[in-house]
């Protein structure tokens, strides 16, 4: 059993993907379940978590409709305005597949935005609704998510893409290592093994990504480490089967029970998909 805990779908005519500039022109086409299902089937992936790609409630409703029509999708991470009427927005997107909320923190200039009193109150309501936070962050946010976890220990948090480490000469740096170790001290914080091929760029491989993998494995352990593809963004740097193969090679010295956690069971537990 393999669960892909981080993938996206989009339909360009919907018009709310403001981040799709010419720099990612290769992704500016409709990408829907029919494109992913054969890749997932060939890879042995039996279910996915579908993650928002636009900061609108309407896109979340679109994703929930796709979850109804695609047996591959086991859960959805959507979006709401955490500074608005959270209760009303959650009532609009109430659905059995909804598992979490993801503000697009990497695109918000104010690094401290997540710690505003209004946002904290919104996240408390998210936790009260039995939902989780996917944290789309870069290393500048690591101390803030540490403080967030202290303030809201009841909120499960998944760090997307290992917090997008900056590979300076191939090394993610001591600031990133320290920040990830601090986050791992919070039992409710998990880490997604995803997005690393895109962050590294040309030349990514088992060897080049091992420093990041070894650190997050030591910090979080397999019971809080979750594999995801980040497809179709992954296609900017590589292919679905290549990334899965590299991730499996990174874990090839681990006991089979630990690999089963990373490639499926941890995702089932974190997102409540059992």
Secondary structure, DSSP 4 states (H G I P E B T S, - for coil): -EEEEEE--B-GGG---TT--GGGGGG-S-B-HHHHHHHHHHHTEEEEEEE--SSSHHHHHHHHHHHHH-TTEEEEEE---TTS-HHHHHHHS--TTEEEE---GGG-S-GGGGGSHHHHHHHHHHHHTT-EEEE---GGGHHHHHHHHHH-TTS-EEEGGGG----BTTB--HHHHHHHHHHHTSTTEEEEE-SHHHHH-TT--HHHHHHHHHHHHHHH-GGGEEE---BTGGGGT--HHHHHHHHHHHTTTS-HHHHHIIIIIHHHHHHT--
